[in-house]
Each structure stands twice: as structure tokens, then as C-alpha cells.
Amino acid sequence: QNMDLIYALIYGVVSGLAEMLPISAPAHQQLLRYLFGTGQTDYLMNLFVHMGLLGAVCLAYRDALKTFFRGGKGRRGRYGPVTGAVYDFRLIKTATVFMVVVMILTMNVAQGLQHYVYLSAFFAVNGIFLYIPQHVRQSNKDARHMTGLEGMLLGVLSGLSVFSGLSRTGICISSGLLRGADQKNAVNWAFLLTVPAIVVLILFDFGFMAMGTLGAVSFARVALSLLSGAAAFGCGFGAIRFMNFLAVRTGFYGFAYYSWGAAFFSLILYLIT
């Protein structure tokens, strides 16, 4: 029982951090399952984790999301007029359509690429995505200067995050930077895209449970899943604040080295298992 409690807490903490930091939550969840010897994915726990993450993003970006629900049209109030929100709305709307399509089309393929050799390869690619922007001349484009084609690019690449090892946050930020966006805008777009992405993942969780992978439900299992969800919420919110801090400070390329270290670790697991 104590090990179950520790696992649920660590699972929520790691999921919350890895989802919002550019280091891939599905990959870290897979590594945790190996280290704890838990076997298959617990989709009930995943469901509560995803709900916690969704709550964290909605809390952190509540003002922007309110504006989005009005179609990007801001209102005057204590925050003043929301400039550029209409363009942000159009960009995110375009990216969301393509991201959701890619997620749906590639989910089954991604589920079949869970071996550590694939995990290592995707971690390495994620590191490359994070490293390249530091060698490209930075600009300060906002959504007004981003085309529909660039929105499609953000969506397609973000959708590939269903492959364990590829981070949606990292790919979206790096893609935005490579297209000339400043770091703050790139981070905001990445987290706004997280909302529809997590909604899709929640639907997948329900789908997998409906297909008979739910298993026996008990009060203890629900309680552990709630603990994981609460931990994911708290750590996810903290990670969002940290990423926004990095956006105006050092940048994100340091996570590239972490991804390459994770790739090496996954390769070692492949060789010894």
C-alpha cells in the first residue's frame, strides 16, 4: 500500500512537470512504469492526471481563455483592451484543427512504438528541436505576422507529441521560434494549444477504458488516481510559471541536454532488457 501511494504521488508529480516542461510526459510515464514494475498503463490514473493538467492550464491562462471563448474579441475592464487577441485566436484555431487530426491519425501508431529504442530516438529528436533555435537569429513576431501555413505547421508538429519522447510544449515553442516568434509568444501558444490537446487525451483515456482496459475499480484506486491528479495539477501549474519565467530570461535550450541524457538512459534500458 505504501508503495502504491508513493508511486501515485511520483506519477502525478513527474507527469505534471514533464507535460508542461519540454521533456515529454508520456515518455517519463513509461520510464516510471518500468522503474516501479507496474506493467501496463493505468488509464484511470491517466484520466485524473490529464484532468489535473487541464485545470492547471485553465487556471494559469484563465484571462486568455476567456478572451478566446469570445472569439478573440476583448472587453475593456481592469485588464484593459486585449490587443492582438483576435490574431492569437485565429492562429490557435488553425493549429488546433491540424493538431487534433494528427493526434487522431497517429495515436494507434504511437501506441505501437513504446519500445525503449524508439523512446531513445524520439528523446534525441526532441533534444534537436530544442537546441536548434539558439543558433537561429531571433525575431519578435506576434500572431499578426504568422500565416495560416505557419499555424498549420505548429498544429501538425504539436500533434506528433503523441509519440513518447516528443514534447508538445518543446516542439511548439521551437517551431514558433524558428518562424520568428519571440519566446513569450511561443510559450503562450504552446500552452494554449495544450488545452485542446489534453481534451483529446482525456477522450482517448475514456476510449481505452471503454475497450476493457479499465480493470477493477476500487475506492483505493480512485483515491490514488485523485492523488496523482492533484499532484499533476500543482506541479503543472508551477511548471507553467517556470516556463514563463524562462521565456524572459535564459530560454529553453538547456532542456536539449536533458533530452539527450534521457535518450542515452533509454538506450541503456534497451540494451539491458
LOGUZA-262189 format. One record per residue: x, y, z of N, C-alpha, C in turn. Coordinates in Angstrom, 2 decimals. Atoms other than C-alpha are relative to their C-alpha. Last residue first. Example, Ala and Ser with C-alpha at 12.3 -4.5 7.8 and 13.67 -1.06 7.14 Angstrom:
REM residues 2
<<-0.82,-1.19,-0.06>,<13.67,-1.06,7.14>,<-0.77,1.09,0.73>>
<<0.89,-1.19,0.00>,<12.30,-4.50,7.80>,<0.90,1.20,0.00>>
This chain:
REM residues 273
<<1.29,0.70,-0.14>,<16.19,-5.59,-21.34>,<-0.29,-0.85,-1.24>>
<<-0.03,0.95,-1.11>,<19.82,-4.49,-20.89>,<-1.31,-0.75,0.18>>
<<-1.09,0.96,0.11>,<20.38,-2.85,-24.28>,<-0.02,-1.05,1.11>>
<<0.21,0.86,1.16>,<17.00,-1.13,-24.43>,<1.05,-1.11,-0.07>>
<<1.10,0.90,-0.34>,<17.41,0.21,-20.90>,<-0.28,-0.97,-1.15>>
<<-0.56,0.97,-0.95>,<20.79,1.65,-21.90>,<-1.08,-1.01,0.40>>
<<-0.79,0.93,0.80>,<19.14,3.29,-24.90>,<0.63,-1.07,0.88>>
<<0.94,0.91,0.65>,<16.52,4.83,-22.62>,<0.73,-1.03,-0.85>>
<<0.54,0.88,-1.03>,<19.27,6.32,-20.45>,<-0.95,-1.04,-0.60>>
<<-1.07,0.94,-0.35>,<21.04,7.72,-23.51>,<-0.48,-1.01,1.04>>
<<-0.16,0.90,1.15>,<17.82,9.29,-24.78>,<1.06,-1.06,0.29>>
<<1.10,0.96,-0.07>,<17.14,10.71,-21.31>,<0.07,-0.99,-1.15>>
<<-0.30,0.89,-1.12>,<20.58,12.34,-21.39>,<-1.07,-1.06,0.16>>
<<-1.05,0.91,0.49>,<19.80,13.70,-24.85>,<0.44,-0.95,1.11>>
<<0.62,0.96,0.92>,<16.52,15.12,-23.54>,<1.04,-0.98,-0.53>>
<<0.77,0.96,-0.79>,<18.30,16.74,-20.57>,<-0.61,-1.07,-0.90>>
<<-0.98,0.90,-0.62>,<20.83,18.30,-22.91>,<-0.70,-1.04,0.88>>
<<-0.52,0.88,1.06>,<18.01,19.73,-25.01>,<0.99,-1.01,0.59>>
<<0.76,1.24,-0.02>,<16.35,21.05,-21.85>,<0.43,-0.95,-1.11>>
<<-0.59,0.90,-0.99>,<19.15,23.62,-21.64>,<-0.74,-1.33,0.09>>
<<-0.87,0.96,0.66>,<17.84,25.10,-24.91>,<0.67,-0.97,0.98>>
<<0.36,1.39,-0.29>,<14.89,26.65,-23.11>,<0.99,-1.04,-0.52>>
<<0.42,0.85,1.11>,<15.48,30.39,-22.86>,<-0.09,-1.46,0.44>>
<<-1.07,0.74,0.67>,<17.61,32.27,-20.34>,<-0.43,-0.75,-1.25>>
<<-1.34,0.11,-0.58>,<15.33,35.00,-19.06>,<0.95,-0.74,-0.94>>
<<-0.56,-1.36,-0.06>,<12.04,36.31,-20.43>,<1.41,-0.01,0.59>>
<<0.26,-0.70,1.27>,<10.78,32.94,-21.64>,<0.59,1.40,-0.01>>
<<-1.09,0.25,0.93>,<12.46,31.22,-18.68>,<-0.17,0.77,-1.30>>
<<-1.19,-0.66,-0.54>,<9.98,32.87,-16.30>,<1.19,-0.18,-0.95>>
<<0.19,-1.42,0.29>,<7.06,31.81,-18.49>,<1.16,0.83,0.54>>
<<-0.25,-0.19,1.44>,<8.43,28.28,-18.38>,<-0.19,1.46,-0.40>>
<<-1.44,0.08,0.23>,<8.64,28.44,-14.57>,<0.34,0.22,-1.47>>
<<-0.59,-1.26,-0.49>,<5.05,29.65,-14.25>,<1.50,0.02,-0.26>>
<<0.43,-1.07,0.92>,<3.90,26.78,-16.44>,<0.61,1.33,0.41>>
<<-0.83,0.10,1.20>,<5.99,24.34,-14.39>,<-0.37,1.06,-1.03>>
<<-1.33,-0.52,-0.30>,<4.34,25.52,-11.18>,<0.90,-0.01,-1.21>>
<<0.14,-1.45,-0.13>,<0.88,24.98,-12.66>,<1.35,0.64,0.29>>
<<0.22,-0.56,1.32>,<1.87,21.50,-13.81>,<-0.11,1.51,0.04>>
<<-1.30,-0.05,0.67>,<3.33,20.67,-10.41>,<-0.13,0.57,-1.41>>
<<-0.92,-0.91,-0.68>,<0.11,21.59,-8.61>,<1.33,0.15,-0.72>>
<<0.51,-1.37,0.04>,<-2.27,19.99,-11.11>,<1.00,0.98,0.61>>
<<-0.20,-0.49,1.37>,<-0.17,16.86,-11.58>,<-0.46,1.45,-0.13>>
<<-1.43,-0.27,0.14>,<-0.04,16.37,-7.80>,<0.31,0.55,-1.38>>
<<-0.29,-1.20,-0.79>,<-3.83,16.73,-7.58>,<1.48,0.38,-0.11>>
<<0.56,-1.16,0.67>,<-4.32,14.26,-10.43>,<0.30,1.30,0.73>>
<<-0.82,-0.27,1.18>,<-1.95,11.73,-8.90>,<-0.49,1.24,-0.73>>
<<-1.28,-0.51,-0.48>,<-3.74,11.98,-5.56>,<0.91,0.35,-1.17>>
<<0.24,-1.38,-0.41>,<-7.09,11.57,-7.30>,<1.28,0.65,0.50>>
<<0.10,-0.77,1.25>,<-5.77,8.45,-9.01>,<-0.26,1.46,0.30>>
<<-1.36,-0.15,0.52>,<-4.67,7.07,-5.63>,<0.00,0.82,-1.28>>
<<-0.71,-0.93,-0.89>,<-8.14,7.73,-4.21>,<1.43,0.25,-0.48>>
<<0.49,-1.34,0.31>,<-9.81,6.07,-7.22>,<0.74,1.04,0.84>>
<<-0.55,-0.37,1.31>,<-7.62,3.01,-6.76>,<-0.44,1.39,-0.41>>
<<-1.43,-0.28,-0.13>,<-8.34,2.85,-3.04>,<0.60,0.44,-1.32>>
<<-0.15,-1.30,-0.66>,<-12.09,3.16,-3.59>,<1.47,0.37,0.09>>
<<0.22,0.04,-1.44>,<-11.98,0.27,-6.04>,<0.17,1.41,0.56>>
<<0.00,-1.32,-0.63>,<-12.28,-0.08,-9.80>,<-0.33,-0.15,1.47>>
<<0.87,-0.11,-1.16>,<-11.30,-3.40,-11.36>,<0.15,1.37,0.66>>
<<-0.33,0.86,-1.15>,<-9.71,-3.07,-14.77>,<-0.97,0.23,1.15>>
<<0.18,-0.72,-1.26>,<-10.11,-0.10,-17.09>,<0.42,-0.84,1.21>>
<<-1.30,-0.12,-0.66>,<-8.56,-1.76,-20.17>,<-0.12,0.72,1.35>>
<<-0.26,1.09,-0.93>,<-11.88,-3.07,-21.46>,<1.32,0.05,0.72>>
<<-0.40,1.21,0.74>,<-12.38,-1.04,-24.60>,<0.44,-1.13,0.92>>
<<1.20,0.63,0.54>,<-14.35,1.56,-22.62>,<0.33,-1.29,-0.75>>
<<0.71,0.64,-1.10>,<-11.22,2.33,-20.59>,<-1.24,-0.73,-0.50>>
<<-0.76,1.18,-0.40>,<-9.23,2.93,-23.77>,<-0.69,-0.73,1.15>>
<<0.09,1.02,1.03>,<-11.92,5.26,-25.08>,<0.72,-1.28,0.37>>
<<1.33,0.60,-0.09>,<-12.23,7.19,-21.83>,<-0.15,-1.13,-1.02>>
<<0.04,0.76,-1.26>,<-8.48,7.75,-21.84>,<-1.35,-0.69,0.16>>
<<-0.71,1.26,0.23>,<-8.61,8.74,-25.52>,<-0.01,-0.86,1.26>>
<<0.91,0.83,0.80>,<-11.25,11.34,-24.69>,<0.64,-1.35,-0.32>>
<<1.05,0.46,-0.92>,<-8.99,12.69,-21.95>,<-0.99,-0.90,-0.73>>
<<-0.58,1.09,-0.79>,<-6.12,12.82,-24.46>,<-1.00,-0.55,1.01>>
<<-0.07,1.18,0.86>,<-8.28,14.88,-26.84>,<0.55,-1.19,0.78>>
<<1.39,0.45,0.19>,<-9.11,17.33,-24.04>,<-0.03,-1.25,-0.86>>
<<0.34,0.80,-1.18>,<-5.40,17.43,-23.23>,<-1.45,-0.47,-0.07>>
<<-0.76,1.25,0.02>,<-4.58,18.54,-26.78>,<-0.37,-0.89,1.18>>
<<0.68,1.00,0.85>,<-7.41,21.09,-26.81>,<0.74,-1.33,-0.05>>
<<1.39,0.21,-0.42>,<-5.93,22.81,-23.72>,<-0.73,-0.98,-0.92>>
<<0.07,1.11,-0.95>,<-2.25,22.31,-24.56>,<-1.44,-0.31,0.39>>
<<0.25,1.23,0.77>,<-2.62,24.52,-27.61>,<-0.10,-1.21,0.91>>
<<1.38,-0.10,0.47>,<-2.95,27.50,-25.25>,<-0.38,-1.22,-0.84>>
<<0.89,0.35,-1.10>,<0.21,26.30,-23.52>,<-1.47,0.15,-0.39>>
<<-0.17,1.41,-0.37>,<2.27,26.21,-26.72>,<-0.99,-0.40,1.09>>
<<0.68,0.83,1.00>,<0.85,29.50,-27.97>,<0.09,-1.48,0.38>>
<<1.44,-0.16,-0.14>,<1.83,31.25,-24.74>,<-0.76,-0.88,-1.00>>
<<0.43,0.72,-1.20>,<5.35,29.82,-24.85>,<-1.51,0.09,0.17>>
<<-0.12,1.42,0.28>,<5.89,30.95,-28.44>,<-0.47,-0.85,1.18>>
<<1.12,0.41,0.83>,<4.55,34.41,-27.63>,<0.03,-1.50,-0.27>>
<<1.22,-0.13,-0.79>,<6.99,34.81,-24.75>,<-1.22,-0.46,-0.80>>
<<0.15,1.12,-0.91>,<9.94,33.46,-26.72>,<-1.31,0.05,0.78>>
<<-0.84,-0.18,-1.20>,<9.60,35.83,-29.64>,<-0.36,-1.09,1.00>>
<<0.74,-0.48,-1.17>,<8.18,34.45,-32.86>,<0.96,0.27,1.15>>
<<-0.22,-1.41,-0.31>,<10.43,34.26,-35.92>,<-0.77,0.54,1.17>>
<<0.78,-0.82,0.93>,<9.34,31.03,-37.60>,<0.04,1.47,0.38>>
<<-0.60,0.13,1.32>,<12.14,29.12,-35.87>,<-0.75,0.80,-1.06>>
<<-1.25,-0.76,0.04>,<10.94,30.46,-32.54>,<0.66,-0.05,-1.37>>
<<0.31,-1.42,-0.01>,<7.40,29.23,-33.18>,<1.25,0.86,-0.08>>
<<0.55,-0.33,1.32>,<8.64,25.79,-34.17>,<-0.34,1.48,-0.09>>
<<-1.11,-0.05,0.96>,<10.82,25.65,-31.05>,<-0.49,0.36,-1.40>>
<<-0.85,-1.16,-0.29>,<7.93,26.57,-28.78>,<1.10,0.13,-1.04>>
<<0.75,-1.21,0.35>,<5.56,24.10,-30.43>,<0.84,1.25,0.23>>
<<0.11,-0.10,1.45>,<8.09,21.27,-30.38>,<-0.71,1.28,-0.41>>
<<-1.30,-0.28,0.62>,<9.04,21.85,-26.76>,<-0.09,0.20,-1.49>>
<<-0.45,-1.32,-0.42>,<5.48,22.11,-25.44>,<1.30,0.38,-0.70>>
<<0.83,-0.98,0.70>,<4.33,19.13,-27.49>,<0.45,1.42,0.35>>
<<0.76,-0.88,-0.88>,<7.26,17.08,-26.21>,<-0.79,1.01,-0.81>>
<<0.18,-1.30,0.63>,<8.48,14.16,-28.30>,<-0.91,0.85,0.88>>
<<-1.33,-0.56,0.19>,<9.80,11.22,-26.27>,<-0.05,1.36,-0.66>>
<<-0.74,-0.15,-1.25>,<6.63,9.13,-26.42>,<1.44,0.43,-0.27>>
<<-1.11,0.93,-0.02>,<4.91,9.72,-29.75>,<0.85,0.27,1.25>>
<<0.54,1.28,-0.48>,<1.61,11.50,-29.05>,<1.08,-1.08,0.00>>
<<-0.40,0.23,-1.39>,<3.70,14.69,-29.37>,<-0.64,-1.26,0.58>>
<<-0.94,1.13,-0.05>,<3.29,14.42,-33.15>,<0.44,-0.33,1.43>>
<<0.73,1.25,-0.02>,<0.22,16.64,-32.87>,<0.89,-1.22,0.10>>
<<0.47,0.21,-1.38>,<2.41,19.60,-31.96>,<-0.74,-1.32,0.12>>
<<-1.14,0.41,-0.82>,<4.22,19.24,-35.30>,<-0.42,-0.24,1.45>>
<<-0.47,1.32,0.44>,<0.98,19.28,-37.27>,<1.13,-0.49,0.89>>
<<0.94,1.04,-0.35>,<-0.51,22.16,-35.29>,<0.48,-1.39,-0.34>>
<<0.02,0.15,-1.45>,<2.50,24.44,-35.41>,<-0.91,-1.15,0.42>>
<<-1.27,0.61,-0.40>,<2.87,23.80,-39.14>,<0.05,-0.22,1.51>>
<<0.09,1.42,0.35>,<-0.82,24.54,-39.75>,<1.26,-0.74,0.43>>
<<0.90,0.59,-0.97>,<-0.46,27.83,-37.90>,<-0.16,-1.49,-0.24>>
<<-0.79,0.15,-1.22>,<2.57,28.61,-40.05>,<-0.85,-0.56,1.14>>
<<-0.92,1.11,0.22>,<0.51,27.95,-43.15>,<0.86,-0.25,1.23>>
<<0.75,1.24,-0.21>,<-2.24,30.20,-41.83>,<0.87,-1.22,-0.18>>
<<0.96,0.37,1.04>,<0.31,32.99,-41.63>,<-0.77,-1.26,0.39>>
<<-0.06,1.43,0.28>,<2.02,34.49,-38.59>,<-1.10,-0.36,-0.99>>
<<-0.93,0.22,1.10>,<2.60,38.26,-38.60>,<0.17,-1.49,-0.33>>
<<0.42,-0.81,1.15>,<-0.44,39.20,-36.51>,<0.87,-0.27,-1.22>>
<<0.96,0.74,0.81>,<0.35,36.29,-34.18>,<-0.46,0.78,-1.22>>
<<1.15,0.46,-0.75>,<3.49,38.00,-32.89>,<-0.99,-0.64,-0.96>>
<<1.31,0.07,0.65>,<6.90,38.30,-34.46>,<-1.08,-0.42,0.98>>
<<1.03,-0.32,-0.99>,<9.85,39.28,-32.27>,<-1.39,0.02,-0.63>>
<<0.82,-1.11,0.43>,<12.91,37.87,-34.02>,<-1.07,0.24,1.06>>
<<1.29,-0.17,-0.63>,<15.78,35.59,-33.02>,<-0.72,1.24,-0.54>>
<<0.21,-1.40,-0.37>,<18.61,34.64,-35.36>,<-1.42,0.19,0.52>>
<<0.74,-0.72,1.03>,<18.95,30.88,-35.35>,<-0.26,1.41,0.50>>
<<-0.95,-0.33,1.06>,<21.61,29.05,-33.34>,<-0.66,0.72,-1.17>>
<<-1.01,-0.90,-0.56>,<19.55,29.04,-30.12>,<1.04,0.41,-1.04>>
<<0.36,-1.43,-0.02>,<16.60,27.70,-32.14>,<1.06,0.93,0.57>>
<<-0.19,-0.77,1.24>,<18.42,24.41,-32.95>,<-0.34,1.49,0.14>>
<<-1.34,-0.57,0.11>,<18.75,23.00,-29.42>,<0.13,0.96,-1.19>>
<<-0.22,-1.02,-1.02>,<15.12,22.35,-28.51>,<1.32,0.74,-0.19>>
<<1.00,-1.06,0.13>,<14.24,20.55,-31.72>,<0.28,1.13,0.98>>
<<-0.39,-0.78,1.19>,<17.50,18.57,-31.53>,<-0.96,1.17,-0.20>>
<<-1.14,-0.83,-0.35>,<16.67,17.49,-27.99>,<0.47,0.86,-1.14>>
<<0.52,-1.09,-0.82>,<13.24,16.28,-29.11>,<1.14,0.95,0.42>>
<<0.60,-0.97,0.93>,<14.92,14.25,-31.85>,<-0.55,1.20,0.77>>
<<-1.11,-0.65,0.71>,<17.13,12.55,-29.24>,<-0.53,1.06,-0.97>>
<<-0.65,-0.91,-0.95>,<14.12,11.82,-27.00>,<1.12,0.78,-0.71>>
<<0.86,-1.18,-0.08>,<12.36,10.38,-30.05>,<0.52,1.00,1.02>>
<<-0.08,-0.76,1.26>,<15.26,8.02,-30.78>,<-0.83,1.28,0.10>>
<<-1.31,-0.64,0.09>,<15.57,6.87,-27.16>,<0.11,0.89,-1.23>>
<<-0.01,-1.05,-1.01>,<11.86,6.16,-26.91>,<1.31,0.77,-0.05>>
<<0.75,-1.11,0.57>,<12.02,4.24,-30.16>,<-0.02,1.18,0.96>>
<<-0.82,-0.49,1.10>,<14.80,2.03,-28.76>,<-0.70,1.17,-0.70>>
<<-0.98,-0.99,-0.46>,<12.92,1.77,-25.49>,<0.88,0.53,-1.11>>
<<-1.27,0.65,-0.36>,<9.93,0.08,-27.09>,<1.04,1.07,0.30>>
<<-0.30,-0.21,-1.41>,<6.65,2.01,-26.95>,<1.32,-0.62,0.44>>
<<-1.43,-0.37,-0.05>,<6.17,2.39,-30.69>,<0.40,0.35,1.43>>
<<-0.82,1.14,0.38>,<2.87,0.52,-31.06>,<1.49,0.26,0.05>>
<<0.18,1.03,-1.02>,<0.88,3.11,-29.11>,<0.86,-1.23,-0.30>>
<<-0.81,-0.37,-1.17>,<2.35,5.79,-31.38>,<-0.10,-1.06,1.08>>
<<-1.40,0.25,0.35>,<0.92,4.05,-34.45>,<0.89,0.27,1.20>>
<<-0.19,1.45,0.04>,<-2.52,3.91,-32.84>,<1.44,-0.37,-0.34>>
<<0.04,0.57,-1.34>,<-2.30,7.59,-31.88>,<0.25,-1.51,-0.01>>
<<-1.27,0.63,-0.37>,<-1.14,8.77,-35.32>,<-0.03,-0.71,1.35>>
<<-0.53,0.89,1.03>,<-4.39,9.63,-37.08>,<1.23,-0.78,0.45>>
<<0.93,1.11,0.23>,<-6.15,11.02,-34.01>,<0.59,-1.01,-0.99>>
<<0.06,0.84,-1.20>,<-3.19,13.13,-32.93>,<-0.89,-1.22,-0.22>>
<<-1.24,0.78,-0.07>,<-2.63,14.41,-36.48>,<-0.02,-0.93,1.21>>
<<0.02,0.99,1.09>,<-6.27,15.48,-36.81>,<1.23,-0.90,0.06>>
<<0.96,1.05,-0.37>,<-6.21,17.16,-33.39>,<-0.05,-1.09,-1.06>>
<<-0.56,0.78,-1.10>,<-3.04,19.11,-34.24>,<-0.92,-1.17,0.36>>
<<-1.00,0.92,0.55>,<-4.39,20.20,-37.62>,<0.61,-0.87,1.09>>
<<0.62,0.91,0.98>,<-7.57,21.69,-36.17>,<1.01,-1.03,-0.49>>
<<0.77,1.03,-0.71>,<-5.79,23.14,-33.14>,<-0.60,-1.02,-0.95>>
<<-0.92,1.02,-0.51>,<-3.19,24.98,-35.23>,<-0.76,-1.14,0.67>>
<<-0.57,0.73,1.13>,<-5.89,26.83,-37.17>,<0.89,-1.13,0.47>>
<<1.11,0.75,0.60>,<-7.77,27.80,-34.01>,<0.50,-0.83,-1.18>>
<<0.23,1.19,-0.83>,<-4.52,28.77,-32.27>,<-1.12,-0.85,-0.59>>
<<-1.16,0.89,0.09>,<-3.56,31.13,-35.11>,<-0.25,-1.30,0.77>>
<<-0.03,0.59,1.34>,<-7.03,32.65,-35.40>,<1.14,-1.00,-0.14>>
<<1.13,0.93,0.13>,<-7.33,33.19,-31.65>,<0.03,-0.70,-1.35>>
<<-0.35,1.18,-0.78>,<-3.86,34.76,-31.44>,<-1.08,-1.08,-0.15>>
<<-1.00,0.71,0.81>,<-4.86,37.12,-34.25>,<0.48,-1.26,0.72>>
<<0.69,0.56,1.16>,<-8.04,38.14,-32.42>,<0.97,-0.82,-0.85>>
<<0.64,1.25,-0.39>,<-6.08,38.56,-29.19>,<-0.71,-0.66,-1.17>>
<<-0.54,1.15,0.72>,<-3.72,41.10,-30.75>,<-0.69,-1.30,0.30>>
<<-0.53,-0.25,1.33>,<-4.52,43.72,-28.14>,<0.55,-1.28,-0.61>>
<<-0.93,1.09,0.28>,<-6.71,42.76,-25.19>,<0.50,0.15,-1.43>>
<<0.28,0.73,1.24>,<-8.30,46.04,-24.12>,<1.07,-1.07,-0.25>>
<<-0.07,-0.80,1.20>,<-7.78,46.98,-20.45>,<-0.30,-0.82,-1.24>>
<<-1.19,0.37,0.75>,<-7.01,44.50,-17.68>,<0.15,0.84,-1.26>>
<<-1.18,-0.32,-0.81>,<-9.41,46.16,-15.20>,<1.29,-0.41,-0.70>>
<<0.22,0.36,-1.40>,<-12.04,46.17,-17.87>,<1.26,0.32,0.76>>
<<-0.71,-0.89,-0.92>,<-12.45,46.83,-21.55>,<-0.35,-0.35,1.43>>
<<0.86,-1.02,-0.58>,<-13.55,43.81,-23.49>,<0.83,0.89,0.91>>
<<-0.14,-0.38,-1.39>,<-11.53,41.58,-25.80>,<-1.02,1.03,0.44>>
<<0.37,-1.41,-0.13>,<-12.59,39.94,-29.01>,<0.01,0.38,1.46>>
<<-1.19,-0.85,0.08>,<-10.62,36.70,-29.55>,<-0.31,1.47,0.17>>
<<-0.48,-0.09,1.37>,<-13.74,34.71,-30.38>,<1.19,0.90,-0.18>>
<<0.72,-1.08,0.65>,<-15.41,35.40,-27.06>,<0.48,0.20,-1.43>>
<<1.40,0.40,0.07>,<-14.32,32.00,-25.80>,<-0.88,1.09,-0.59>>
<<0.16,0.95,1.10>,<-10.78,33.03,-26.71>,<-1.46,-0.44,-0.14>>
<<-0.01,-0.77,1.24>,<-10.99,36.09,-24.45>,<-0.23,-0.92,-1.19>>
<<1.25,-0.75,0.03>,<-11.99,33.93,-21.53>,<-0.11,0.81,-1.29>>
<<1.04,0.93,0.42>,<-9.12,31.61,-22.43>,<-1.37,0.66,-0.01>>
<<-0.11,0.22,1.44>,<-6.63,34.48,-22.28>,<-1.10,-0.92,-0.50>>
<<0.38,-1.24,0.68>,<-7.85,35.50,-18.84>,<0.05,-0.16,-1.51>>
<<1.43,-0.23,-0.09>,<-7.83,31.93,-17.49>,<-0.44,1.27,-0.74>>
<<0.35,-0.80,1.18>,<-4.33,31.16,-18.73>,<-1.49,0.35,-0.02>>
<<-1.11,-0.88,0.36>,<-2.76,29.86,-15.49>,<-0.36,0.95,-1.14>>
<<-0.23,-0.98,-1.07>,<-6.04,28.47,-14.17>,<1.07,1.00,-0.40>>
<<1.16,-0.91,-0.02>,<-7.01,26.82,-17.47>,<0.16,1.06,1.09>>
<<-0.11,-0.92,1.15>,<-3.51,25.37,-17.80>,<-1.13,1.02,0.03>>
<<-1.17,-0.86,-0.19>,<-3.58,23.88,-14.29>,<0.13,1.02,-1.12>>
<<0.32,-1.02,-0.98>,<-7.13,22.54,-14.68>,<1.14,0.98,0.22>>
<<0.94,-0.93,0.65>,<-6.18,20.74,-17.87>,<-0.38,1.12,0.95>>
<<-0.79,-0.84,0.90>,<-3.19,19.24,-16.08>,<-0.87,1.02,-0.72>>
<<-0.77,-0.92,-0.82>,<-5.41,17.95,-13.27>,<0.83,0.97,-0.85>>
<<0.95,-0.98,-0.51>,<-7.85,16.47,-15.78>,<0.71,1.02,0.89>>
<<0.33,-0.92,1.10>,<-4.94,14.81,-17.58>,<-1.01,1.05,0.45>>
<<-1.18,-0.82,0.27>,<-3.69,13.31,-14.31>,<-0.30,1.02,-1.08>>
<<-0.05,-1.00,-1.05>,<-7.19,12.11,-13.41>,<1.21,0.93,-0.16>>
<<1.14,-0.88,0.13>,<-7.53,10.36,-16.76>,<0.04,1.11,1.04>>
<<-0.28,-0.96,1.07>,<-4.02,8.94,-16.59>,<-1.12,1.01,-0.16>>
<<-0.95,-0.95,-0.57>,<-4.86,7.36,-13.24>,<0.36,1.05,-1.04>>
<<0.75,-0.76,-0.99>,<-7.93,5.75,-14.80>,<0.90,1.05,0.64>>
<<0.70,-1.10,0.68>,<-5.86,4.80,-17.83>,<-0.90,0.78,0.94>>
<<1.23,-0.13,-0.77>,<-3.41,2.77,-15.75>,<-0.75,1.20,-0.56>>
<<0.46,-1.33,-0.35>,<-0.80,1.94,-18.39>,<-1.30,-0.07,0.80>>
<<0.80,-0.75,0.95>,<0.50,-1.62,-18.34>,<-0.42,1.37,0.54>>
<<0.56,0.63,1.19>,<3.37,-3.02,-16.26>,<-0.79,0.96,-0.87>>
<<1.47,0.02,-0.06>,<3.81,-1.64,-12.75>,<-0.64,-0.58,-1.25>>
<<0.48,1.32,0.38>,<7.49,-2.55,-12.39>,<-1.50,-0.13,0.00>>
<<0.84,0.52,-1.08>,<8.29,0.61,-10.47>,<-0.57,-1.37,-0.32>>
<<-0.75,-0.06,-1.25>,<11.25,1.55,-12.68>,<-0.80,-0.58,1.17>>
<<-1.08,0.98,0.01>,<9.48,0.37,-15.83>,<0.70,-0.05,1.36>>
<<0.62,1.33,-0.06>,<6.26,2.20,-15.08>,<1.05,-1.09,-0.01>>
<<0.44,0.24,-1.37>,<8.30,5.30,-14.30>,<-0.63,-1.38,0.14>>
<<-1.19,0.31,-0.80>,<10.07,5.07,-17.66>,<-0.36,-0.28,1.45>>
<<-0.45,1.34,0.39>,<6.73,4.89,-19.47>,<1.22,-0.42,0.80>>
<<0.94,0.94,-0.58>,<5.41,7.88,-17.53>,<0.41,-1.44,-0.32>>
<<-0.35,0.13,-1.42>,<8.56,9.77,-18.43>,<-0.95,-0.94,0.73>>
<<-1.27,0.71,-0.11>,<7.99,9.08,-22.12>,<0.39,-0.20,1.46>>
<<0.17,1.44,0.25>,<4.31,10.01,-21.97>,<1.29,-0.79,0.15>>
<<0.62,0.73,-1.10>,<5.17,13.34,-20.21>,<-0.18,-1.50,-0.31>>
<<0.87,1.13,0.34>,<7.57,14.65,-22.85>,<-0.51,-0.79,1.21>>
<<-0.76,1.25,-0.13>,<10.56,16.89,-21.95>,<-0.85,-1.25,-0.15>>
<<-0.15,0.59,1.35>,<9.57,20.47,-22.87>,<0.76,-1.33,0.00>>
<<-1.37,-0.23,0.43>,<8.26,21.37,-19.39>,<0.21,-0.73,-1.32>>
<<-0.12,-1.45,0.22>,<4.48,21.43,-19.15>,<1.43,0.42,-0.33>>
<<0.97,-0.46,1.00>,<3.85,17.71,-19.60>,<0.21,1.47,-0.32>>
<<-0.45,0.39,1.34>,<7.08,16.66,-17.85>,<-0.97,0.45,-1.08>>
<<-1.20,-0.71,0.43>,<6.32,18.61,-14.68>,<0.34,-0.28,-1.45>>
<<0.26,-1.43,0.02>,<2.75,17.45,-14.23>,<1.18,0.80,-0.49>>
<<0.89,-0.29,1.13>,<3.52,13.87,-15.24>,<-0.27,1.50,-0.11>>
<<-0.78,0.10,1.23>,<6.51,13.70,-12.87>,<-0.86,0.34,-1.21>>
<<-1.02,-1.05,0.01>,<4.48,14.97,-9.91>,<0.77,0.00,-1.32>>
<<0.64,-1.29,0.20>,<1.46,12.80,-10.67>,<1.00,1.13,-0.10>>
<<0.57,0.01,1.34>,<3.50,9.62,-11.13>,<-0.66,1.35,-0.31>>
<<-1.09,-0.26,0.94>,<5.55,10.42,-8.02>,<-0.53,0.08,-1.43>>
<<-0.48,-1.36,-0.21>,<2.38,10.69,-5.92>,<1.09,0.35,-1.00>>
<<1.03,-0.92,0.46>,<0.78,7.56,-7.39>,<0.46,1.45,0.14>>
<<0.06,0.02,1.46>,<4.02,5.58,-6.99>,<-1.01,1.02,-0.53>>
<<-1.20,-0.68,0.50>,<4.47,6.65,-3.38>,<-0.01,0.08,-1.52>>
<<0.15,-1.43,-0.32>,<0.89,5.69,-2.54>,<1.18,0.80,-0.54>>
<<1.04,-0.52,0.90>,<1.19,2.34,-4.31>,<-0.18,1.50,0.20>>
<<-0.63,-0.14,1.31>,<4.49,1.71,-2.49>,<-1.00,0.54,-1.02>>
<<-0.88,-1.17,-0.03>,<2.79,2.43,0.83>,<0.67,0.24,-1.34>>
<<0.81,-1.20,0.00>,<0.00,0.00,0.00>,<0.86,1.27,0.00>>
